[in-house]
Amino acid sequence: MIPDWLRIQMITGLQKLVVLRLPGTPPEDAIPATAQVWLEAMDRPWIKWDQAQDARRIDRAWRQLYATAERWPAPKHLIDLLGNRDPPKALPAPPMSPAEIARNKARLKELIEKFRTVKSITPTSNPKRGQ
């Protein structure tokens, strides 16, 4: 079932598309049936439409379709322009205990000391070079 917000967005998008009068635009008496077909194309049981996640991408797809269509498009053209949903926001790093912070600092000091004691690194000669 198509949620109301998506139904409104689709009808609005189709109205704007009709205004463009692209070649292949359905006749005016067929627009309601055309709208129904587009709504059915968006009504897939495996898609759970979410206004917070999808409204912006649908609007973006419509705008791209208006800008690029040279003929009346099929619903597939809009669907292809949807792209993926934005990934969820990353969780914050888990807080570290004072003991973990102290352990990490000690380990960093240890590594810094190891790097300071290394005099220099010289590359070994490669016997295959110069052959």
Backbone hydrogen bonds in HBPLUS format (Angstrom, degrees):
<---DONOR---> <-ACCEPTOR-->    atom                        ^
c    i                          cat <-CA-CA->   ^        H-A-AA   ^      H-
h    n   atom  resd res      DA  || num        DHA   H-A  angle D-A-AA Bond
n    s   type  num  typ     dist DA aas  dist angle  dist       angle   num
A0006-LEU N   A0003-PRO O   3.10 MM   3  5.46 121.9  2.45 105.8 119.4     1
A0007-ARG N   A0003-PRO O   2.99 MM   4  6.30 159.3  2.04 155.7 162.5     2
A0008-ILE N   A0004-ASP O   2.94 MM   4  6.17 165.4  1.96 158.1 160.7     3
A0009-GLN N   A0005-TRP O   3.02 MM   4  6.18 156.6  2.08 138.8 145.7     4
A0010-MET N   A0006-LEU O   2.81 MM   4  6.00 157.6  1.86 152.8 158.5     5
A0011-ILE N   A0007-ARG O   2.94 MM   4  6.13 167.6  1.96 153.6 156.9     6
A0012-THR N   A0008-ILE O   2.93 MM   4  6.03 165.1  1.95 151.0 155.6     7
A0013-GLY N   A0009-GLN O   2.95 MM   4  6.07 157.2  2.01 140.9 147.7     8
A0014-LEU N   A0010-MET O   2.89 MM   4  6.14 158.0  1.94 151.5 157.3     9
A0015-GLN N   A0011-ILE O   2.89 MM   4  6.12 153.7  1.96 149.0 156.5    10
A0016-LYS N   A0012-THR O   3.05 MM   4  6.34 159.6  2.10 150.9 155.5    11
A0017-LEU N   A0013-GLY O   2.98 MM   4  6.21 148.0  2.08 141.8 151.4    12
A0018-VAL N   A0014-LEU O   2.87 MM   4  6.13 152.9  1.95 150.3 156.7    13
A0019-VAL N   A0015-GLN O   3.17 MM   4  6.45 150.9  2.26 143.8 150.9    14
A0020-LEU N   A0017-LEU O   3.12 MM   3  5.36 136.1  2.32 100.5 112.0    15
A0021-ARG N   A0018-VAL O   3.01 MM   3  5.47 149.5  2.10 112.7 121.3    16
A0025-THR N   A0022-LEU O   3.06 MM   3  5.62 144.5  2.19 145.0 141.9    17
A0072-TRP N   A0023-PRO O   2.83 MM  49  6.03 156.0  1.89 164.3 163.6    18
A0030-ALA N   A0027-PRO O   2.82 MM   3  5.42 155.0  1.88 120.4 128.9    19
A0031-ILE N   A0028-GLU O   3.29 MM   3  5.35 163.8  2.31 105.4 110.2    20
A0034-THR N   A0030-ALA O   2.89 MM   4  6.07 151.8  1.97 151.4 160.7    21
A0035-ALA N   A0031-ILE O   2.83 MM   4  6.06 159.7  1.88 157.1 161.6    22
A0036-GLN N   A0032-PRO O   3.07 MM   4  6.34 152.1  2.15 141.3 148.7    23
A0037-VAL N   A0033-ALA O   3.05 MM   4  6.35 153.0  2.12 146.1 152.5    24
A0038-TRP N   A0034-THR O   3.02 MM   4  6.36 159.0  2.06 153.0 158.4    25
A0039-LEU N   A0035-ALA O   2.94 MM   4  6.20 156.5  1.99 150.3 156.8    26
A0040-GLU N   A0036-GLN O   2.92 MM   4  6.17 156.7  1.98 147.4 153.9    27
A0041-ALA N   A0037-VAL O   2.92 MM   4  6.17 146.4  2.03 144.5 154.0    28
A0042-MET N   A0038-TRP O   3.18 MM   4  6.48 138.3  2.36 140.2 150.2    29
A0042-MET N   A0039-LEU O   3.14 MM   3  5.19 129.3  2.41  96.0 109.0    30
A0043-ASP N   A0039-LEU O   3.09 MM   4  6.28 123.0  2.43 138.2 153.4    31
A0043-ASP N   A0040-GLU O   3.16 MM   3  4.96 140.3  2.32  93.1 104.6    32
A0047-ILE N   A0044-ARG O   3.10 MM   3  5.47 163.7  2.12 114.4 119.6    33
A0053-GLN N   A0050-ASP O   3.08 MM   3  5.42 123.8  2.41 105.5 119.3    34
A0054-ASP N   A0050-ASP O   2.70 MM   4  5.62 153.2  1.77 164.2 173.8    35
A0055-ALA N   A0051-GLN O   3.11 MM   4  5.07 161.5  2.14 127.9 132.2    36
A0058-ILE N   A0054-ASP O   2.94 MM   4  6.10 154.5  2.01 159.1 166.0    37
A0059-ASP N   A0055-ALA O   3.01 MM   4  6.19 162.4  2.04 148.7 153.7    38
A0060-ARG N   A0056-ARG O   2.88 MM   4  6.05 159.4  1.92 148.0 154.0    39
A0061-ALA N   A0057-ARG O   2.93 MM   4  6.06 150.4  2.02 137.5 145.4    40
A0062-TRP N   A0058-ILE O   2.91 MM   4  6.20 160.7  1.95 152.9 157.5    41
A0063-ARG N   A0059-ASP O   2.99 MM   4  6.25 166.0  2.01 152.4 155.9    42
A0064-GLN N   A0060-ARG O   2.99 MM   4  6.21 154.4  2.06 145.2 152.3    43
A0065-LEU N   A0061-ALA O   2.87 MM   4  6.08 152.0  1.95 146.9 155.3    44
A0066-TYR N   A0062-TRP O   2.84 MM   4  6.18 159.2  1.89 158.5 163.5    45
A0067-ALA N   A0063-ARG O   3.14 MM   4  6.30 153.6  2.21 141.3 148.0    46
A0068-THR N   A0064-GLN O   3.06 MM   4  6.19 133.7  2.29 142.5 153.8    47
A0068-THR N   A0065-LEU O   3.27 MM   3  5.28 134.6  2.49  96.4 108.1    48
A0069-ALA N   A0065-LEU O   2.91 MM   4  5.53 157.4  1.96 154.7 156.1    49
A0077-HIS N   A0074-ALA O   2.94 MM   3  5.63 143.0  2.08 120.7 129.0    50
A0078-LEU N   A0075-PRO O   3.07 MM   3  5.43 123.0  2.40 107.0 120.1    51
A0079-ILE N   A0075-PRO O   3.04 MM   4  6.37 167.6  2.06 157.2 160.9    52
A0080-ASP N   A0076-LYS O   2.79 MM   4  5.95 157.2  1.84 152.0 157.7    53
A0081-LEU N   A0078-LEU O   3.01 MM   3  5.16 130.9  2.26  99.5 113.1    54
A0082-LEU N   A0079-ILE O   3.16 MM   3  5.29 156.8  2.22 104.2 111.3    55
A0100-GLU N   A0097-SER O   3.04 MM   3  5.20 117.5  2.44 101.0 115.8    56
A0101-ILE N   A0097-SER O   3.02 MM   4  6.35 160.9  2.05 158.0 163.6    57
A0102-ALA N   A0098-PRO O   2.98 MM   4  6.17 162.8  2.01 148.2 152.5    58
A0103-ARG N   A0099-ALA O   2.96 MM   4  6.15 158.0  2.01 146.6 152.7    59
A0104-ASN N   A0100-GLU O   2.91 MM   4  6.11 160.7  1.95 150.4 155.4    60
A0105-LYS N   A0101-ILE O   2.94 MM   4  6.19 159.7  1.98 151.7 157.3    61
A0106-ALA N   A0102-ALA O   2.98 MM   4  6.17 159.4  2.02 148.5 154.1    62
A0107-ARG N   A0103-ARG O   2.97 MM   4  6.19 155.4  2.03 146.5 153.4    63
A0108-LEU N   A0104-ASN O   2.92 MM   4  6.17 155.5  1.98 149.4 155.8    64
A0109-LYS N   A0105-LYS O   2.96 MM   4  6.22 161.0  1.99 150.9 155.8    65
A0110-GLU N   A0106-ALA O   2.99 MM   4  6.21 156.0  2.05 145.8 152.5    66
A0111-LEU N   A0107-ARG O   2.97 MM   4  6.25 157.7  2.02 149.0 154.4    67
A0112-ILE N   A0108-LEU O   2.89 MM   4  6.13 161.2  1.92 154.3 159.4    68
A0113-GLU N   A0109-LYS O   2.98 MM   4  6.20 158.0  2.03 148.7 154.4    69
A0114-LYS N   A0110-GLU O   3.05 MM   4  6.34 152.2  2.13 145.2 152.8    70
A0115-PHE N   A0111-LEU O   3.02 MM   4  6.33 156.7  2.08 150.7 156.3    71
A0116-ARG N   A0112-ILE O   3.00 MM   4  6.26 147.2  2.11 145.7 155.0    72
A0117-THR N   A0113-GLU O   3.12 MM   4  6.33 142.8  2.26 144.7 153.5    73
A0129-ARG N   A0126-ASN O   3.07 MM   3  5.54 148.5  2.18 111.9 120.7    74
